[in-house]
Amino acid sequence: MAQDQGNGQLNEQLNRQLNQDRPEDGRAGQTGATVIIYDTTLRDGAQREGLSLSTEDKLGIARRLDTLGVSFIEGGWPGANPKDGQFFWQLREHPLTQAQVTAFCSTRRPGRVAADDPLLQPVLAAETTWITLFGKSWDLHVTVGLQTTLAENLAMIDDTIRYFRGQGRRVIYDAEHWFDGYRANPDYALQTLDAAVQAGAEWLVLCDTNGGTLPQEVGAITATVQDWLQTFPAPRPQVGIHTHNDGGLAVANAMAAVQAGATMVQGTLNGYGERCGNADLCTLIPNLQLKLGYACIPPARLETLTETSRFVSEVVNLSPDDHAPYIGRSAFAHKGGIHVSAVEKEPKTYEHIAPAMVGNRRRIVVSDQAGLSNVLVKARNFGLNLDRQDPTSRQLLTRLKTLDHEGYQFEAAEASFELLMREALGDRPHFFDLKGFYINCQIQGSGSEHSSQAMATIKVAVDGQDILTAAEGNGPVAALDAALRKALLNFYPAIARFHLSDYKVRIIDSGAGTAAKTRVLVESSNGHQRWTTLGVSTNIIEASYQAVTEGLEYGLMLETEPIPTPPTDPPFVGDGHPAARIETLF
């Protein structure tokens, strides 16, 4: 017997949600109409190259999606691998709060009876109320892929849906390759949908599986399906849309389908998926809800969208896309001085929505493109006193542009810029003095059989006391970092919690060959905060030293200084700064 994934009132709540604000023809064009959000990150998203999810990963993401307020979460294909079976079993033991979890599978195989197909038994054993079933819409796939007849494909759709309905399940039918199939043979494509309708499917999801359809065609064909459905007696199935991003149009195609009457959109967090990915729900949800007025998730939950996106990025171990719409770190970043000045006066001059609506924040970037407004905004958000009349502000702007010309890219290392600003204002804390260091590297062997070891000897002074120490590492930077920490640990125990989470080297003037100037970026973390510092030199060891020591210095400053209270509605300045006191690691 199927069990609801959540409390016993979920189906009743979902039915009310499905039916509210719906005109008779199923069109969803009016403000306030509901669009059901169906997330397939755990199944379709997991097909992205290089992405792998454990059972615990899937459970953690599912609970975050449940909190976000999506209506359906596609959990996977039971029986396809042990992890999916374990996932559904765990959710039976500890159900979600409001989302319906669906099991995914294909129609029965040709020449069989659904009740006797062993591939369908694990799907029933998952005990989900809803099953998402996909079948072939394109005659090419039927005859070439399945190597069966068009009539048998219709029977496969009908038999499988009737079998699941007979077992008490509710069915979402995904019409695979729908748009390609409709273009090739519209009569047969509609016959596949007719088979699903007659067998009892409650949703017909039109899939742009190859991702090559254009928005105007998606809209026109979706509208055709809506008109065709009006020939069926009520209650009739509703239409959904499932798009891929091979043409860079997954979000646009999903929106076109919604405006043509689709009432469900399927997609993934961060657009994960096979090949070029699926429709990105982090873009699609705010577009539908904030721009077109559809109700997708509770408004208060929309404010957690950025956090949810970054949580999922962390779980799947993929770097967030800083330039992603709405939720990217750069989505509301302002670099040009004219832009910053205008945003300070009226944010809507360069922001299409308020960042807080999706849980993001404004960032002011400093670079050679900056104006005085950039510097003043930074100071305000660092909790520092600086105004336009203070000559230090102009000096800082000049110093910023000079250093940027020399290769210091402060927009990527804003912790270093804060230290620079504090130094100019006489407010930079002083923790230690470097008296000198020596690094010895040994490389033994050659080719793939070689091994390397480095030792750093360093002398620092703390409160007038000289400390001489040494440490080893697998490279010169690792050895230098270890020696410096070893020397300072007795004076600053908090250093034990600091670690380098990223290290990047960039050649600035490649034409100079091995004498080129290098820029080193070091990201440090204390376990719940992170910040980035940089160094620039023709000597990569010296550049690394600058970045590493400033990283330790900034971390110690975080330990000793209270977090300043940011001003009302502050510009978001991102990682490494007291306004947010470093972006929390999700």
C-alpha positions in Angstrom: 0.0 0.0 0.0 1.5 3.4 -1.0 2.3 5.8 1.8 2.3 9.6 1.5 5.8 11.2 1.9 4.7 13.6 4.6 1.6 14.1 6.8 -1.7 12.6 5.9 -3.2 15.8 4.6 -0.6 16.3 1.8 -2.7 15.0 -1.0 -5.7 17.1 0.0 -3.4 20.2 0.2 -1.9 19.4 -3.1 -5.3 19.0 -4.8 -6.4 22.4 -3.5 -3.2 23.9 -4.8 -3.6 22.3 -8.2 -7.1 23.5 -8.7 -7.0 27.0 -7.3 -7.1 30.0 -9.7 -7.5 27.8 -12.7 -9.8 28.8 -15.6 -11.7 26.1 -17.4 -9.3 25.8 -20.3 -6.4 25.3 -18.0 -4.5 28.5 -19.1 -2.3 29.9 -16.4 -1.8 33.4 -17.6 -3.3 35.5 -14.8 -1.5 37.0 -11.9 -1.8 34.8 -8.8 -2.2 31.6 -10.7 -0.3 28.6 -9.3 2.6 26.9 -11.1 3.6 23.6 -9.5 7.4 23.3 -9.0 8.8 19.8 -9.7 12.4 19.3 -8.8 14.5 16.6 -10.4 17.9 17.5 -9.1 18.2 14.1 -7.4 17.6 12.2 -10.6 18.0 14.2 -13.8 20.5 16.7 -12.1 22.6 13.8 -10.9 23.2 12.8 -14.5 25.5 15.7 -14.9 29.1 14.7 -15.8 31.2 14.6 -12.7 28.4 14.8 -10.2 27.8 12.0 -7.8 25.4 11.8 -4.8 25.4 9.5 -1.8 22.2 8.5 -0.1 23.0 11.0 2.7 23.6 13.7 0.1 20.2 13.0 -1.5 18.4 13.1 1.8 20.1 16.4 2.8 19.1 18.0 -0.5 15.6 16.6 -0.4 15.0 18.2 3.0 16.4 21.5 1.8 14.0 21.4 -1.2 11.2 20.5 1.1 12.0 23.6 3.2 12.2 25.7 0.1 8.6 24.8 -0.7 8.7 22.9 -3.9 5.7 20.7 -4.5 7.3 17.6 -6.0 10.8 16.1 -5.5 11.8 13.3 -7.9 13.9 10.9 -5.8 15.3 8.6 -8.4 14.7 5.3 -10.2 14.1 2.6 -7.6 16.0 -0.6 -8.5 18.4 1.3 -10.8 21.0 1.3 -8.0 21.1 0.5 -4.2 21.3 4.2 -3.2 17.9 5.0 -4.7 16.3 2.2 -2.9 17.9 3.3 0.4 16.8 6.8 -0.2 13.1 5.9 -0.5 13.3 3.6 2.5 14.8 6.4 4.6 12.1 8.8 3.6 9.4 6.3 4.7 11.0 6.2 8.1 11.4 10.0 8.3 8.9 11.7 5.9 9.3 15.2 4.5 7.1 18.0 5.8 5.2 19.1 2.7 6.7 18.0 -0.6 5.5 14.9 -2.4 8.4 12.5 -3.4 8.0 10.7 -6.7 9.6 7.5 -8.0 10.7 7.6 -11.6 10.7 4.8 -14.2 10.0 4.0 -17.8 7.0 2.2 -19.4 7.1 -1.6 -19.4 9.4 -3.3 -22.0 8.0 -4.4 -25.4 6.3 -7.7 -25.5 5.7 -8.0 -21.8 2.8 -7.4 -19.4 3.3 -4.6 -16.9 2.3 -6.8 -14.0 5.0 -9.2 -14.9 7.8 -6.8 -15.7 10.4 -7.1 -12.9 11.7 -3.6 -13.5 8.4 -2.1 -12.2 8.4 -4.0 -8.9 11.0 -1.9 -7.1 9.1 1.2 -8.2 6.0 0.0 -6.4 8.2 -1.1 -3.4 9.3 2.5 -3.0 5.7 3.1 -1.7 5.4 6.7 -3.1 2.0 8.0 -3.8 3.1 9.5 -7.0 5.1 7.8 -9.8 6.6 9.7 -12.7 6.6 7.5 -15.8 8.2 8.3 -19.1 7.3 7.0 -22.5 8.2 7.6 -26.1 6.6 10.3 -28.1 8.8 10.3 -31.2 8.2 7.5 -33.7 11.9 7.5 -34.5 12.7 6.4 -30.9 10.0 3.8 -31.0 11.2 2.1 -34.2 14.9 2.6 -33.8 15.5 3.0 -30.1 13.0 0.4 -28.8 12.9 -1.5 -32.0 9.1 -2.1 -31.7 6.0 -1.0 -33.4 4.1 2.2 -32.9 1.0 0.2 -31.7 3.1 -1.7 -29.1 4.5 1.6 -27.8 0.9 2.9 -27.2 0.1 -0.4 -25.5 3.2 0.0 -23.3 2.0 3.5 -22.1 -1.6 2.3 -21.5 -0.7 -0.9 -19.8 1.9 0.6 -17.4 -0.2 3.5 -16.3 -3.3 1.3 -15.7 -1.1 -1.1 -13.7 0.2 1.6 -11.4 -3.3 3.1 -11.1 -4.6 -0.3 -10.2 -2.0 -0.4 -7.4 -3.3 2.8 -6.0 -0.6 5.1 -7.4 -1.1 8.5 -9.0 0.8 9.0 -12.3 2.7 11.9 -13.8 3.4 11.0 -17.5 6.6 12.5 -19.0 6.3 12.5 -22.7 9.9 12.1 -23.7 11.2 13.9 -26.8 7.7 15.4 -27.1 8.5 18.4 -29.3 10.8 16.5 -31.6 8.1 13.8 -31.9 5.3 16.3 -32.5 7.3 18.0 -35.3 8.0 14.6 -37.0 4.6 13.0 -36.6 2.0 15.2 -34.8 -0.8 12.6 -35.1 1.2 9.8 -33.5 2.6 12.1 -30.8 -1.0 13.0 -29.8 -1.9 9.3 -29.8 0.7 8.7 -27.1 -0.8 11.5 -25.0 -4.3 10.0 -25.6 -3.1 6.7 -24.3 -1.8 8.3 -21.2 -5.0 10.2 -20.6 -7.3 7.2 -21.2 -5.2 5.1 -18.8 -5.5 7.7 -15.9 -2.4 9.9 -15.9 -3.1 13.2 -14.0 -0.2 15.1 -15.6 1.1 15.2 -19.1 4.6 16.7 -19.1 5.9 17.8 -22.4 9.7 17.2 -22.6 12.2 19.0 -24.8 14.6 16.2 -24.1 17.3 17.2 -26.7 17.0 20.8 -25.7 16.9 22.2 -29.2 13.4 23.7 -29.5 12.9 27.5 -29.6 10.6 29.3 -27.2 8.0 30.3 -29.8 7.6 26.7 -30.9 7.4 25.5 -27.3 4.6 28.0 -26.7 2.7 27.2 -29.9 2.8 23.4 -29.4 1.9 23.7 -25.7 -1.1 25.8 -26.6 -2.1 23.2 -29.2 -2.0 20.5 -26.5 -4.1 22.6 -24.2 -6.7 23.1 -26.9 -6.7 19.4 -27.7 -7.2 18.5 -24.0 -10.4 20.6 -24.0 -12.1 17.8 -26.0 -11.8 15.5 -23.0 -14.4 15.6 -20.2 -13.4 17.1 -16.8 -11.5 16.4 -14.7 -8.8 16.3 -17.4 -5.1 16.1 -16.9 -3.0 19.2 -16.6 0.1 20.0 -18.6 3.7 20.3 -17.4 6.9 21.2 -19.1 10.4 19.7 -18.8 13.2 21.5 -20.7 16.9 20.9 -21.3 19.5 23.7 -21.9 21.3 22.4 -25.0 20.3 25.6 -26.9 20.7 27.8 -23.8 16.9 28.3 -23.7 15.7 25.9 -21.0 14.4 28.7 -18.8 12.9 30.7 -21.7 11.3 27.5 -23.0 9.8 26.6 -19.7 8.4 30.2 -19.3 6.9 30.0 -22.8 5.1 26.8 -21.9 3.8 28.3 -18.7 2.4 31.3 -20.5 0.8 28.9 -23.0 -1.0 27.1 -20.2 1.5 24.6 -18.5 0.8 24.4 -14.8 3.9 22.4 -13.7 7.6 23.1 -14.5 10.3 20.5 -14.0 13.8 21.6 -13.4 16.9 21.3 -11.2 18.7 23.5 -8.6 21.6 25.4 -10.3 20.5 23.9 -13.7 22.4 20.6 -13.1 21.7 17.9 -15.6 23.0 15.8 -18.5 25.0 17.5 -21.2 24.2 21.3 -20.9 21.8 20.8 -18.0 18.2 21.3 -17.2 16.0 24.4 -16.6 17.6 26.2 -13.6 14.9 26.5 -10.9 17.0 29.2 -9.3 16.3 31.4 -12.3 12.9 30.0 -13.3 11.2 30.4 -9.9 12.0 34.1 -9.5 11.2 34.8 -13.1 7.8 33.3 -12.8 7.0 34.5 -9.3 8.5 38.0 -9.3 8.2 39.0 -13.0 5.0 37.2 -14.1 3.1 37.0 -10.8 2.7 33.2 -10.6 2.6 31.5 -7.2 5.4 29.0 -7.2 6.7 28.7 -3.6 5.7 30.6 -0.5 7.1 34.2 -0.7 9.0 33.9 2.6 10.8 30.8 1.2 11.9 32.7 -1.9 14.2 34.6 0.4 16.1 31.3 1.1 16.7 30.6 -2.6 20.4 31.8 -2.6 21.2 29.9 0.5 19.5 26.7 -0.8 21.5 27.0 -4.1 24.8 27.3 -2.3 23.9 24.5 0.0 23.3 22.2 -2.9 26.6 23.4 -4.6 28.4 22.5 -1.4 26.9 19.0 -1.2 27.6 18.1 -4.8 31.1 19.6 -4.5 30.8 22.0 -7.4 31.8 25.6 -7.2 28.8 28.0 -7.4 28.4 30.0 -10.6 29.2 33.5 -9.4 27.5 35.0 -12.4 24.3 33.0 -12.2 21.1 35.2 -12.4 19.5 36.1 -9.1 21.6 33.9 -6.8 25.1 34.3 -8.1 27.7 36.2 -6.0 28.0 38.7 -8.8 24.3 39.0 -9.6 24.1 42.3 -7.7 27.8 43.3 -7.9 28.6 46.8 -9.0 32.1 47.7 -10.2 32.0 50.9 -12.2 32.1 54.1 -10.2 29.1 55.7 -12.0 27.1 52.5 -11.2 28.0 52.6 -7.5 27.2 56.2 -7.2 23.8 55.7 -8.8 23.0 52.6 -6.8 23.8 54.4 -3.6 21.2 57.0 -4.5 18.6 54.6 -5.9 19.2 50.8 -6.1 16.7 50.3 -9.0 19.0 52.3 -11.3 21.1 49.2 -11.8 19.2 46.4 -10.0 16.1 44.8 -11.5 14.9 43.5 -8.1 15.9 44.0 -4.5 18.6 41.3 -3.8 17.0 40.4 -0.5 13.9 39.1 -2.3 15.9 36.0 -3.3 18.2 36.0 -0.3 21.1 37.6 -2.1 23.1 40.8 -1.2 24.5 43.7 -3.0 28.3 43.8 -3.5 30.5 46.8 -4.3 33.6 45.8 -6.1 36.9 47.7 -6.0 39.2 47.9 -9.0 40.7 50.4 -11.4 37.2 51.0 -12.6 36.2 52.2 -9.1 35.2 55.8 -8.2 35.2 57.5 -4.9 31.8 56.1 -4.2 33.2 52.6 -4.2 35.8 53.4 -1.6 33.3 55.2 0.6 30.8 52.3 0.5 33.5 49.8 1.3 34.6 51.9 4.3 31.0 52.1 5.6 30.6 48.4 5.3 33.9 47.7 7.0 32.7 49.8 9.9 35.3 52.5 9.2 34.9 56.2 9.4 35.7 57.8 6.1 33.9 60.6 4.2 34.2 62.4 0.9 36.0 65.4 2.5 38.7 63.3 4.1 41.8 63.5 1.9 42.5 59.8 2.8 39.6 58.8 0.6 41.2 60.3 -2.5 44.6 58.8 -1.5 43.0 55.4 -1.1 41.4 55.6 -4.6 44.7 56.6 -6.2 46.5 53.8 -4.3 43.8 51.3 -5.4 44.2 52.3 -9.1 48.0 52.1 -8.9 48.1 48.7 -7.3 45.4 47.4 -9.7 47.7 48.5 -12.5 50.6 46.5 -10.9 48.4 43.4 -10.8 46.6 43.6 -7.4 43.1 42.5 -8.2 41.2 43.5 -5.0 37.8 42.6 -6.4 38.9 38.9 -6.0 40.6 39.5 -2.6 38.6 42.0 -0.6 40.1 41.0 2.7 43.4 42.4 1.5 41.6 45.6 0.5 40.2 46.0 4.0 43.7 45.6 5.5 45.0 48.2 3.0 42.2 50.6 4.0 42.8 50.1 7.7 46.5 50.7 7.2 45.7 54.1 5.4 43.5 55.0 8.4 46.0 53.9 11.0 43.6 51.2 12.1 45.4 48.1 11.0 46.0 45.6 13.8 49.6 44.5 14.3 50.1 40.8 15.3 53.7 39.9 14.3 56.8 41.0 12.4 58.6 38.8 9.9 62.4 38.9 10.4 63.1 36.6 7.5 62.7 33.1 6.1 64.6 30.5 4.2 63.1 27.7 2.0 64.9 24.6 0.9 63.3 22.3 -1.7 64.5 18.8 -2.6 63.3 16.9 -5.7 64.4 13.3 -6.2 63.9 11.2 -9.2 62.4 12.3 -12.6 59.2 12.0 -14.6 56.3 10.4 -12.9 58.6 8.7 -10.4 59.9 11.9 -8.8 59.1 13.0 -5.2 59.5 16.4 -3.6 59.9 17.8 -0.1 60.4 21.4 1.2 61.5 22.8 4.5 61.0 26.4 5.6 62.9 28.1 8.4 61.3 31.3 9.6 62.0 34.0 12.2 59.2 36.2 13.5 58.8 38.6 16.4 55.7 38.8 18.6 55.6 41.5 21.3 59.3 42.0 21.1 60.1 38.3 21.4 61.9 36.5 18.5 60.8 33.0 17.5 62.9 30.8 15.2 61.2 27.7 13.9 61.1 25.3 10.9 58.5 23.0 9.3 58.2 20.7 6.3 55.7 20.5 3.6 55.1 18.9 0.2 55.9 22.2 -1.4 57.5 25.6 -0.5 54.2 27.4 0.2 52.9 24.5 2.4 56.2 24.5 4.3 56.2 28.3 4.7 52.5 28.2 5.9 53.3 25.4 8.4 56.4 27.2 9.8 54.5 30.5 10.2 51.6 28.8 12.0 54.0 26.9 14.2 55.8 30.1 15.3 52.6 31.9 16.1 50.4 29.2 17.6 51.5 29.7 21.2 50.7 33.4 21.0 47.5 33.0 19.0 45.8 29.6 19.6 43.0 30.5 17.2 45.4 29.8 14.3 44.8 26.1 14.9 41.4 26.6 13.4 42.6 28.4 10.3 43.2 26.5 7.1 43.9 27.3 3.4 40.8 26.3 1.5 42.0 27.4 -2.0 45.3 28.6 -3.6 45.4 30.1 -7.1 48.3 31.4 -9.2 47.8 33.7 -12.2 50.5 34.9 -14.5 49.9 38.6 -15.1 52.4 39.3 -17.9 52.9 36.0 -19.7 55.1 37.6 -22.3 57.9 37.9 -19.8 58.2 34.1 -19.6 59.7 32.7 -16.4 60.4 36.3 -15.2 56.7 37.1 -15.3 54.9 38.8 -12.5 52.5 36.4 -10.7 49.4 37.0 -8.6 48.6 34.6 -5.8 45.1 34.3 -4.3 44.7 32.4 -1.0 41.3 31.6 0.4 41.4 30.9 4.1 38.7 29.6 6.5 38.2 29.2 10.2 35.5 26.5 9.7 32.5 28.8 9.4 33.9 31.9 7.7 36.1 32.4 4.7 38.2 35.3 3.3 40.6 35.9 0.4 43.9 37.6 0.4 46.5 38.2 -2.3 50.1 38.8 -3.1 51.9 40.0 -6.3 55.5 39.6 -7.2 57.9 38.4 -9.8 58.9 35.8 -7.2 56.0 33.3 -6.7 57.3 32.5 -3.2 57.2 36.1 -2.1 53.7 36.6 -3.6 52.6 33.5 -1.8 54.1 34.8 1.5 52.2 38.1 1.1 48.9 36.3 0.6 49.4 33.7 3.4 50.5 36.2 6.0 47.7 38.6 5.2 45.3 35.6 5.5 46.5 34.8 9.0 46.5 38.5 9.9 42.9 38.9 8.7 41.8 35.7 10.5 43.3 37.0 13.8 41.5 40.3 13.3 38.2 38.5 13.0 39.0 36.8 16.4 39.9 40.0 18.2 37.5 42.6 16.7 33.7 42.7 17.2 31.6 42.5 14.1 30.4 46.0 13.4 26.7 46.6 13.0 26.1 47.2 9.3 24.1 50.3 8.3 20.4 50.0 7.3 20.1 48.2 4.0 23.9 48.0 3.4 25.4 47.2 0.1 26.6 43.6 0.2 30.3 43.5 0.1 30.8 39.8 0.1 33.5 37.5 1.4 36.0 38.8 3.8 34.2 41.8 5.3 32.6 42.9 8.5 29.3 43.9 6.9 28.4 40.3 6.6 31.6 39.2 8.3 32.5 36.8 5.6 30.0 34.8 3.7 29.0 31.8 5.7 30.0 28.4 4.4 26.9 26.5 3.6 
